[in-house]
Amino acid sequence: MSKPIIVGYDPGTTAALAIVDTSKNILYLKSKKEFSRKEIVEEITKKGKPIIITGDKNPLSKSIEKLASSLGCKTFEPLEDLSNLEKYNLVSNYLDVVKNDHQRDALASALKAYANYSSLFKKTNKTISYLGLAEFYDKILGLLVKEEAKNINEAVNSVLNEIREKKEKFVKKKRMEIKNITPKEIEELKEIIKRQKNDINILKNYNETLNKRLEKVDKKFKEQKIKSEKFHGKEAIEENGKIHMLENELEKRKIVIEKLKTFRSLESKGYIPIIELERIKPDKLELLNKMFGLEDKVLLTNSFMGIQVLNDYNIQALIVPNIPDKEIIERINFPIISKEEVNEKEIEGVLIVEKKEFEEKVKKARKLGIIQWINGHKKRRL
């Protein structure tokens, strides 16, 4: 029996792979430059049978879709891009094994997929253990995750029918070969057929009693839920909620402190850390400002949408894929630098630029921006 696994994949020049099982145990976590497709597939298949492959972006990248297709498993797409805060929350219990942002992103996406399917994993495991079919867990769960079966009952029946058909084919094949074998071999085959028929009858009995057992399992689940709800009163739930919130807040602060320490260490070595933004959103900016303080920070983004919001944060500069139109530059009060002009690299999971070289580029960009802003101001006055 192959162990069903969930794969989180963060593609790129430095790619990361995270593998967790259906009990939320981390089986593998690694990031590597030029992580080849062959290596990735080998690492995945070594650990078990992938049932879900996922990433931290919506939509998922084509490389994730292709990987899922080649391994014949389902993809899980988050409703929206996972924010840094959500990623930190997801991996907060595994900070001792997460070495960089690539590993964090891969693990966070795997744990997000696990959270989405956890109730299905638990119910399936409990049900088939009760039915004595634990050896078929991977096949039954695979049918449910891929939605090739509507419920556990249908998935179990499908697997048992497949086994019965294989056994019947085996018996039929042996009967066809019986004319060309010796009397001794005939006796041996008769014994095998007898055992096979016995196995088939056992499987039929499983099918006949399955619905009754499943009803008992569902009843037990409901009873346990009612007991749990009675035990945990409203006050206890509220108190636990407060404790959980405080624990989360403390964990977030620890993560932010560690990140700030990394920033300070890099700054002392003559580097400027870059804060990456997929898109400029007011709520995300407010959160980042509370966490790291955006004043005098260098930001990087791939979109100009909502760029004027950054005027309120007194940032040092913004790195973009290409220089925007003059109309945009006239409306902002910070320098913009093209990504092509910057020699960026990654250290300790943080994108950085050399301080001296970058400050020269900022001066030039600031001069150009002031000239264009003055020209725009004159036009607006006219």
C-alpha positions in Angstrom: 0.0 0.0 0.0 1.4 3.4 -1.1 1.0 6.2 1.4 -1.3 9.0 0.1 0.6 12.3 0.1 0.0 16.0 -0.5 2.6 18.0 -2.4 3.2 21.7 -2.1 5.4 23.1 -4.9 6.9 26.5 -5.3 8.4 26.7 -8.8 11.1 29.1 -9.9 14.9 29.5 -10.3 15.1 28.4 -6.7 12.3 25.9 -6.4 10.9 24.3 -3.2 9.1 21.1 -2.5 7.0 20.1 0.6 5.4 16.8 1.1 3.0 16.0 4.0 0.9 12.9 4.6 -2.8 12.7 5.4 -2.0 12.9 9.2 -0.2 16.3 8.7 3.3 14.8 9.2 6.0 16.5 7.1 7.7 13.8 5.0 10.0 16.1 2.9 10.9 19.8 2.7 13.7 21.1 0.5 14.5 24.1 -1.7 17.2 24.0 -4.4 18.4 26.1 -7.4 17.6 24.5 -10.7 15.5 21.7 -9.1 14.9 19.6 -12.2 11.5 18.1 -13.0 13.0 14.6 -12.9 14.4 15.1 -9.4 11.1 16.5 -8.2 9.1 13.5 -9.6 11.6 11.1 -8.0 11.4 12.7 -4.6 7.6 12.7 -4.7 7.2 9.1 -5.8 9.8 7.9 -3.2 7.6 9.3 -0.4 4.2 7.8 -1.5 1.3 8.2 -3.9 0.5 11.9 -4.6 -3.3 12.6 -4.4 -3.1 16.4 -4.4 -0.5 18.9 -5.8 -0.9 22.6 -4.9 0.8 26.0 -4.8 0.3 29.4 -3.1 -1.0 31.3 -6.1 -4.4 31.7 -7.8 -4.4 30.6 -10.5 -1.8 27.9 -10.1 1.2 28.1 -12.3 1.4 26.0 -15.5 4.4 24.0 -14.1 2.2 22.8 -11.2 -0.6 21.8 -13.5 1.8 19.9 -15.7 3.3 18.1 -12.7 -0.1 17.1 -11.5 -1.0 15.8 -14.9 2.1 13.8 -15.3 1.6 12.2 -11.8 -2.2 11.7 -12.4 -3.4 13.5 -9.4 -5.7 16.4 -8.5 -4.7 20.0 -8.1 -5.9 22.2 -5.2 -6.1 25.9 -6.0 -6.5 28.4 -3.2 -9.4 30.9 -3.5 -6.8 33.7 -3.7 -3.1 34.1 -3.4 -1.9 33.1 0.1 -0.8 36.3 1.9 2.4 36.3 3.9 0.5 36.5 7.1 -1.6 33.4 6.2 1.6 31.6 5.2 3.2 32.4 8.6 0.1 31.2 10.4 0.1 27.9 8.5 3.8 27.1 9.1 4.0 28.6 12.7 4.4 25.1 14.2 7.2 24.2 11.9 9.5 27.2 12.1 12.4 25.0 13.2 12.5 23.2 9.9 11.6 26.0 7.5 14.9 27.5 6.2 13.7 30.2 3.7 10.7 31.8 2.1 10.6 29.3 -0.8 10.2 26.4 1.7 7.7 28.4 3.7 5.6 29.0 0.5 5.7 25.3 -0.5 4.9 24.0 3.0 2.1 26.6 3.6 0.4 25.6 0.3 0.6 21.9 1.3 -0.9 22.6 4.7 -3.6 24.8 3.2 -4.7 21.8 1.0 -4.5 19.5 4.0 -6.8 21.8 6.0 -9.3 21.8 3.1 -9.5 18.0 3.0 -8.7 17.1 6.7 -12.2 16.2 7.6 -12.4 13.8 4.6 -9.1 12.2 5.5 -10.2 11.6 9.1 -13.6 10.3 8.3 -12.3 8.0 5.5 -9.5 6.6 7.8 -11.9 6.0 10.7 -14.6 4.4 8.4 -12.3 1.9 6.6 -10.5 1.0 9.8 -13.9 0.1 11.2 -14.7 -1.9 8.1 -11.4 -3.8 8.2 -10.3 -2.3 4.8 -7.3 -0.2 6.0 -5.1 -1.8 3.3 -7.2 -0.1 0.6 -7.0 3.4 2.2 -4.9 5.0 -0.6 -7.3 3.7 -3.4 -10.5 4.7 -1.6 -9.2 8.1 -0.7 -7.9 8.7 -4.2 -11.4 8.1 -5.6 -12.9 10.5 -3.1 -10.4 13.3 -3.6 -10.6 13.0 -7.4 -14.4 13.0 -7.0 -14.7 9.7 -9.0 -16.9 8.5 -6.1 -19.7 10.5 -4.5 -19.2 9.1 -1.0 -17.2 6.5 1.0 -19.8 3.8 0.4 -19.4 4.2 -3.4 -15.6 4.4 -3.2 -15.4 1.2 -1.1 -17.8 -0.7 -3.4 -15.8 0.4 -6.4 -12.5 -0.9 -4.9 -14.1 -4.1 -3.8 -15.7 -4.7 -7.2 -12.3 -4.1 -8.9 -10.7 -6.7 -6.7 -13.5 -9.2 -7.3 -13.2 -8.7 -11.1 -9.4 -9.3 -11.0 -9.9 -12.5 -9.0 -12.7 -13.7 -11.4 -10.4 -13.0 -14.4 -7.6 -14.9 -12.7 -9.9 -17.9 -12.2 -11.2 -17.7 -15.8 -7.7 -17.6 -17.2 -6.6 -20.6 -15.2 -9.6 -22.5 -16.3 -8.7 -21.8 -20.0 -5.1 -23.1 -19.3 -6.3 -26.3 -17.5 -6.3 -28.5 -20.6 -2.6 -28.2 -21.0 -1.5 -29.1 -17.4 -0.7 -32.2 -15.5 -3.1 -33.9 -13.1 -1.0 -32.7 -10.2 -1.2 -29.1 -11.4 -5.0 -29.5 -11.8 -5.3 -30.4 -8.1 -3.2 -27.4 -7.2 -5.3 -25.1 -9.3 -8.5 -26.5 -7.8 -7.2 -25.6 -4.4 -6.3 -22.1 -5.6 -9.8 -21.7 -7.2 -11.4 -22.8 -4.0 -9.4 -20.1 -2.0 -10.2 -17.5 -4.7 -13.9 -18.3 -4.5 -13.8 -18.1 -0.7 -12.1 -14.6 -1.0 -14.8 -13.5 -3.5 -17.6 -14.6 -1.1 -15.9 -12.6 1.7 -15.9 -9.5 -0.5 -19.5 -10.0 -1.4 -20.3 -10.2 2.3 -18.5 -7.0 2.9 -20.6 -5.3 0.2 -23.9 -6.7 1.7 -23.1 -5.4 5.2 -21.4 -2.2 4.2 -24.4 0.2 4.3 -25.3 -1.0 7.8 -21.8 -0.4 9.1 -21.5 3.0 7.4 -24.8 4.0 9.1 -23.4 3.0 12.5 -20.2 5.0 11.8 -22.2 8.1 10.8 -24.3 7.7 14.0 -21.1 7.5 16.1 -19.7 10.6 14.5 -22.9 12.5 15.2 -23.0 11.3 18.9 -19.4 12.3 19.4 -20.1 15.8 17.9 -23.1 16.3 20.2 -21.0 15.2 23.3 -18.2 17.5 22.3 -20.6 20.5 21.9 -22.2 19.8 25.3 -18.8 19.5 26.9 -17.5 22.7 25.5 -19.8 25.4 26.7 -20.1 28.9 25.2 -17.8 30.4 27.8 -15.1 27.7 27.3 -15.3 28.2 23.5 -14.9 32.0 23.9 -12.0 31.6 26.3 -10.2 29.1 24.0 -10.8 31.5 21.1 -9.1 34.3 23.1 -6.1 32.1 24.0 -5.8 30.9 20.4 -5.8 34.5 19.2 -3.2 35.5 21.7 -1.0 32.6 20.8 -1.3 33.4 17.1 -0.5 37.1 17.8 2.6 36.1 19.8 3.8 33.7 17.0 3.3 36.4 14.4 5.4 38.8 16.5 8.2 36.2 16.8 8.2 35.8 13.0 8.3 39.5 12.4 11.1 40.0 14.9 13.2 37.2 13.2 12.6 38.8 9.8 13.6 42.3 11.1 16.7 40.8 12.6 17.6 39.4 9.2 16.9 42.8 7.6 19.2 44.5 10.1 21.9 42.0 9.6 21.8 42.4 5.8 21.8 46.3 6.2 24.9 46.1 8.4 26.6 44.2 5.5 25.9 47.0 3.0 22.7 45.6 1.5 19.2 46.9 1.2 16.4 44.4 1.8 13.5 44.5 -0.7 9.9 43.9 0.3 8.0 42.1 -2.5 4.4 42.8 -3.3 2.5 40.8 -5.9 -0.2 43.5 -6.1 -0.6 46.9 -4.3 -3.6 46.5 -2.0 -4.4 49.0 0.8 -5.1 46.3 3.4 -1.9 44.4 2.7 0.1 47.6 2.8 -1.4 48.5 6.1 -0.5 45.1 7.5 3.1 45.2 6.2 3.5 48.7 7.6 2.5 47.5 11.0 4.8 44.5 10.8 7.9 46.1 9.3 7.4 49.8 8.9 7.4 50.8 5.2 9.0 54.3 5.7 12.4 54.4 3.8 11.9 50.8 2.6 12.4 49.5 -0.9 9.4 47.7 -2.4 9.1 45.6 -5.5 5.9 45.0 -7.5 4.7 43.7 -10.8 1.6 45.9 -11.1 1.0 49.6 -11.2 -2.6 49.4 -10.1 -3.2 51.5 -7.0 0.4 52.8 -7.1 -0.6 56.2 -5.7 -1.5 54.6 -2.3 2.3 54.3 -1.7 2.5 58.1 -1.5 1.3 57.8 2.1 4.1 55.5 3.3 7.2 57.6 2.5 9.0 54.6 0.9 12.6 55.0 -0.4 11.9 53.6 -3.9 9.7 51.2 -5.9 11.2 48.6 -8.3 9.0 47.7 -11.2 9.2 45.6 -14.4 9.4 48.7 -16.6 9.1 52.5 -16.2 5.4 53.6 -16.3 4.0 56.4 -18.4 4.7 60.0 -17.4 1.1 60.5 -16.3 1.7 57.9 -13.5 5.1 59.4 -12.5 3.6 62.9 -12.2 1.2 61.6 -9.5 3.7 60.0 -7.2 6.2 61.4 -4.7 8.8 58.5 -4.7 11.4 57.3 -7.2 10.7 54.4 -9.5 13.4 52.1 -10.8 13.2 49.6 -13.6 14.0 46.0 -12.6 16.5 45.8 -15.5 18.6 48.4 -13.8 18.9 46.5 -10.6 21.3 43.7 -9.7 19.1 41.9 -7.2 20.0 38.6 -5.5 18.7 36.5 -2.6 20.4 36.0 0.8 18.8 34.1 3.7 15.4 34.0 1.8 15.4 37.9 1.4 15.7 39.7 -1.9 18.5 42.4 -1.6 20.5 45.0 -3.6 23.9 46.5 -3.0 23.4 49.8 -1.0 25.9 52.0 -2.8 24.9 51.0 -6.3 21.2 51.3 -5.5 21.4 54.7 -3.9 23.0 56.1 -7.0 20.1 54.8 -9.1 17.7 56.3 -6.5 19.3 59.8 -7.0 18.9 59.6 -10.8 15.4 58.3 -10.6 14.4 61.0 -8.0 15.8 63.8 -10.3 13.8 62.5 -13.2 10.7 62.1 -11.1 10.9 65.7 -9.8 11.2 67.1 -13.3 8.3 65.1 -14.5 6.2 65.9 -11.4 6.9 69.7 -11.9 5.9 69.5 -15.6 2.7 67.7 -14.6 2.0 70.2 -11.9 2.3 73.1 -14.4 -0.1 71.3 -16.7 -2.6 70.8 -13.9 -2.4 74.5 -13.0 -3.0 75.5 -16.6 
